[in-house]
Amino acid sequence: MLGSALEQEWGSFKFNIYYLTGIIGTIIAAFLGGGIGYAEYLNMSLFLAFAYIYPNYELMLFFVLPLKVKYLALIDVLLLLKDFIGGPFTIKLVIIAAFINFFLFFGKDMLSHVNTRKKVVNNRKNFKDNRPKVIYIYRCSICGATEKSHPNMEFRYCSKCDGHHAYCSEHLLNHEHIKEDKASENK
């Protein structure tokens, strides 16, 4: 199921290159590590490739419980780390060799995803920092009072001023009317 889904996604050539790279890496690790090679880590890299491409695919555990592949992949990675940390040097070599193909095929995507996440975090921070600290609806064009700073004061827009200029009740009747130059608007 996993292999055929990956083969449909990638095509036969790319899938075979993926698996062949893992096999060659495992064989080289077996020679370097004293003749011990395990295919289970290569199959685990195949499962992680499937989980990376189809993270929300659901498998039925005991034919009852739906379980998403991304959670199974997380468990797989934890078991892999346990084997890598606690295992002998030969196991570490085999694990590295089996996962070279995964990083060759998905490393660029993973790095771009990390960079994109960093940009999103920075953009959200910059957006939050650049927001006005005091949000108001009305602001007096003369004294700068707002409905937040003076909650009992009334604000009105002047009908004789050009544009949208709000004034507090103290300045509404005694201000110079703002007239925009019509010649500058036509330019």
ABEGO torsion letter per residue (X at the ends): XAAAAAAAAAEAAAAAAAAAAAAAAAAAAAAAAGGBBBAAAAAAAAAAAAAAABAABBBBBGGABBBBAAAAAAAAAAAAAAAAAABBAAAAAAAAAAAAAAAAAAAAAAAAAAAAAAAAAAAAAAAAAABBABBBABBBAAAGBBAAABAABBBBBBAABBEBBBBBAAAAABBBBBBBBAAAAAX
